[in-house]
Amino acid sequence: MPEDLNLLSNDEFRGRWRAWLEANYPEEWRIPIVFRLMGDDERRWHRMTYQAGWRAPAWPKEYGGLGLSLEKQLIMHQEMERHKCARVLDSGALLLAPVLMKYGTQEQRDRYLKPILRGDELWCQGYSEPNSGSDLASLRTTAVPEGDEFVINGQKIWTTLAAQADRIFVLVRTNKDVKKQAGISFVLADMDTPGLTVRPIMNLADEDELCEIFFENVRIPAENLVGELNQGWTVAKALLGDERIANGAPTLSRQAFEVLEQLVRGVGLLDDLGETDRVAQLYCDIEDLAALHSQVADAAIRGEIDNAVLGLMKVLATDLFQRVSDELLRVAGEDAGLRKPVGVAGVELDLRKIYMIARPSTIYAGANEVQRNIVATMLMGPAAK
Ligand SMILES: Cc1cc2nc3c(=O)[nH]c(=O)nc-3n(C[C@H](O)[C@H](O)[C@H](O)COP(=O)(O)OP(=O)(O)OC[C@H]3O[C@@H](n4cnc5c(N)ncnc54)[C@H](O)[C@@H]3O)c2cc1C
């Protein structure tokens, strides 16, 4: 019987996780050199944590997770931040698994959860389409039932790390004759299914994480439907809620802020009152966000989801991340224009990369402008016509 980590005191728990990270976390993955683990590195990280008994802190124990209290999950995050660990997308564990636990069949849970835990299978999220991003419900990729299969045709875009993924969860249109939200289903597909093609898109940061995916008569078994036919919108909404909790975290702002601190020291601006004022304001805003985030995550774990607060927190977190990255560029002056890491006080800082990671954060997981509309409508009712 594995030990119940919840029974450890917070200090003891923190000490154990910290010691494990210090002994095992690969040096070459520590920021600011690497920002996100991808492909085989991501698989290796999941394997390492699984074998050492640290994988899936939020999953219930019956599914092989640690079933940790929120307090202990936050301790794990804090220690990873302290140790400067790279980000991990982990769409399988963080986005798909909660959906399978809530809406999936026992067969689907048996088939997919274990490989996610072990790091054997990576997933990607196929929601957005060329003309359906903010207005996701207008999606046009179709899945037509044929015998005991669905036949999928259409295109997805901006699918993060699709080229490294083994499987994809996809929103598809299964009924065109009803209100648009009522004709969507949530299905699973293997990335190597015939007719499915991935095309990476090179972005301004010289990375090709984002991909286009083309479906041409892609046949998947009917048993790959998650939840009821045409109920995919309900499933998708639950998943987007989970995603917004993660995207409302202060982690990225904190990581960028640490770099800002080094830079301000390195360029000798510690005596500049204007600069320290701006840095202090950013610090206070990060701490405010951290307090809000832990309250919201705590409430969410108790099953109390306030969608207005979730949307607001995503907006606050990503705006703040951009403000910190903007300040980095301001302080760096002309060095900010370089397409390579900048050496400041003996430290190599990749400012351009931080800036490039911050820019799209107000777009993904629901564009901030749209989030603001949703939050305003929730709080104040629809606008008068
Ligand atoms: C880095 C990154 C990673 C992503 N990863 C994934 C992924 O893994 N899987 C996936 O499915 N998708 C992913 N996306 C896509 C993302 O979900 C969409 O980009 C997002 O939903 C916005 O949709 P869009 O790009 O079509 O922009 P649009 O919806 O066309 O919006 C364009 C602009 O118009 C504004 N706008 C649109 N509607 C309104 C409105 N009603 N009121 C006010 N302003 C409005 C938006 O705020 C935005 O500034 C990713 C995007 C990025 C940038």
The ligand as an SDF file (V2000), in Angstrom:
LIG
                    3D

 53 58  0  0  0  0  0  0  0  0999 V2000
   -0.0430   29.9120  -28.1570 C   0  0  0  0  0  0  0  0  0  0  0  0
   -1.3880   29.3720  -28.5260 C   0  0  0  0  0  0  0  0  0  0  0  0
   -1.6750   28.0480  -28.2850 C   0  0  0  0  0  0  0  0  0  0  0  0
   -2.9120   27.5140  -28.6380 C   0  0  0  0  0  0  0  0  0  0  0  0
   -3.1570   26.1750  -28.4530 N   0  0  0  0  0  0  0  0  0  0  0  0
   -4.3300   25.6450  -28.8530 C   0  0  0  0  0  0  0  0  0  0  0  0
   -4.5570   24.2270  -28.7320 C   0  0  0  0  0  0  0  0  0  0  0  0
   -3.6950   23.4630  -28.2540 O   0  0  0  0  0  0  0  0  0  0  0  0
   -5.7310   23.7400  -29.1770 N   0  0  0  0  0  0  0  0  0  0  0  0
   -6.7130   24.5450  -29.6970 C   0  0  0  0  0  0  0  0  0  0  0  0
   -7.7670   24.0330  -30.0540 O   0  0  0  0  0  0  0  0  0  0  0  0
   -6.5200   25.8850  -29.8500 N   0  0  0  0  0  0  0  0  0  0  0  0
   -5.3530   26.4490  -29.4390 C   0  0  0  0  0  0  0  0  0  0  0  0
   -5.1290   27.8110  -29.5980 N   0  0  0  0  0  0  0  0  0  0  0  0
   -6.1370   28.6280  -30.2740 C   0  0  0  0  0  0  0  0  0  0  0  0
   -6.8720   29.5890  -29.3550 C   0  0  0  0  0  0  0  0  0  0  0  0
   -7.8140   28.9140  -28.5770 O   0  0  0  0  0  0  0  0  0  0  0  0
   -7.5200   30.6690  -30.2540 C   0  0  0  0  0  0  0  0  0  0  0  0
   -6.4790   31.3960  -30.8560 O   0  0  0  0  0  0  0  0  0  0  0  0
   -8.4300   31.6010  -29.4790 C   0  0  0  0  0  0  0  0  0  0  0  0
   -9.5750   30.9300  -29.0510 O   0  0  0  0  0  0  0  0  0  0  0  0
   -8.8270   32.8410  -30.3200 C   0  0  0  0  0  0  0  0  0  0  0  0
   -9.3760   32.4380  -31.5120 O   0  0  0  0  0  0  0  0  0  0  0  0
   -8.8280   32.9830  -32.9240 P   0  0  0  0  0  0  0  0  0  0  0  0
   -7.3510   32.8010  -32.9640 O   0  0  0  0  0  0  0  0  0  0  0  0
   -9.6330   32.3180  -33.9880 O   0  0  0  0  0  0  0  0  0  0  0  0
   -9.1050   34.5310  -32.9010 O   0  0  0  0  0  0  0  0  0  0  0  0
  -10.4840   35.2690  -33.1640 P   0  0  0  0  0  0  0  0  0  0  0  0
  -11.5580   34.5710  -32.4200 O   0  0  0  0  0  0  0  0  0  0  0  0
  -10.6570   35.4660  -34.6370 O   0  0  0  0  0  0  0  0  0  0  0  0
  -10.1890   36.6540  -32.4850 O   0  0  0  0  0  0  0  0  0  0  0  0
   -9.3220   37.6140  -33.0960 C   0  0  0  0  0  0  0  0  0  0  0  0
   -9.3630   38.8720  -32.2600 C   0  0  0  0  0  0  0  0  0  0  0  0
  -10.7010   39.3750  -32.1730 O   0  0  0  0  0  0  0  0  0  0  0  0
  -11.1110   39.5030  -30.8090 C   0  0  0  0  0  0  0  0  0  0  0  0
  -12.5200   39.0980  -30.6890 N   0  0  0  0  0  0  0  0  0  0  0  0
  -13.0950   38.0070  -31.2260 C   0  0  0  0  0  0  0  0  0  0  0  0
  -14.3960   37.9480  -30.8690 N   0  0  0  0  0  0  0  0  0  0  0  0
  -14.6310   39.0280  -30.0770 C   0  0  0  0  0  0  0  0  0  0  0  0
  -15.7730   39.5100  -29.4000 C   0  0  0  0  0  0  0  0  0  0  0  0
  -16.9370   38.8540  -29.4420 N   0  0  0  0  0  0  0  0  0  0  0  0
  -15.6390   40.6440  -28.6560 N   0  0  0  0  0  0  0  0  0  0  0  0
  -14.4580   41.3090  -28.5890 C   0  0  0  0  0  0  0  0  0  0  0  0
  -13.3410   40.8910  -29.2220 N   0  0  0  0  0  0  0  0  0  0  0  0
  -13.4310   39.7720  -29.9730 C   0  0  0  0  0  0  0  0  0  0  0  0
  -10.2100   38.5340  -30.0250 C   0  0  0  0  0  0  0  0  0  0  0  0
  -10.0310   38.9360  -28.7160 O   0  0  0  0  0  0  0  0  0  0  0  0
   -8.9190   38.6040  -30.8150 C   0  0  0  0  0  0  0  0  0  0  0  0
   -8.1280   39.6660  -30.3570 O   0  0  0  0  0  0  0  0  0  0  0  0
   -3.9010   28.3530  -29.2290 C   0  0  0  0  0  0  0  0  0  0  0  0
   -3.6140   29.7140  -29.4580 C   0  0  0  0  0  0  0  0  0  0  0  0
   -2.3780   30.2150  -29.1300 C   0  0  0  0  0  0  0  0  0  0  0  0
   -2.1080   31.6780  -29.4110 C   0  0  0  0  0  0  0  0  0  0  0  0
  1  2  1  0
  2  3  1  0
  2 52  2  0
  3  4  2  0
  4  5  1  0
  4 50  1  0
  5  6  2  0
  6  7  1  0
  6 13  1  0
  7  8  2  0
  7  9  1  0
  9 10  1  0
 10 11  2  0
 10 12  1  0
 12 13  2  0
 13 14  1  0
 14 15  1  0
 14 50  1  0
 15 16  1  0
 16 17  1  0
 16 18  1  0
 18 19  1  0
 18 20  1  0
 20 21  1  0
 20 22  1  0
 22 23  1  0
 23 24  1  0
 24 25  2  0
 24 26  1  0
 24 27  1  0
 27 28  1  0
 28 29  2  0
 28 30  1  0
 28 31  1  0
 31 32  1  0
 32 33  1  0
 33 34  1  0
 33 48  1  0
 34 35  1  0
 35 36  1  0
 35 46  1  0
 36 37  1  0
 36 45  1  0
 37 38  2  0
 38 39  1  0
 39 40  1  0
 39 45  2  0
 40 41  1  0
 40 42  2  0
 42 43  1  0
 43 44  2  0
 44 45  1  0
 46 47  1  0
 46 48  1  0
 48 49  1  0
 50 51  2  0
 51 52  1  0
 52 53  1  0
M  END
$$$$
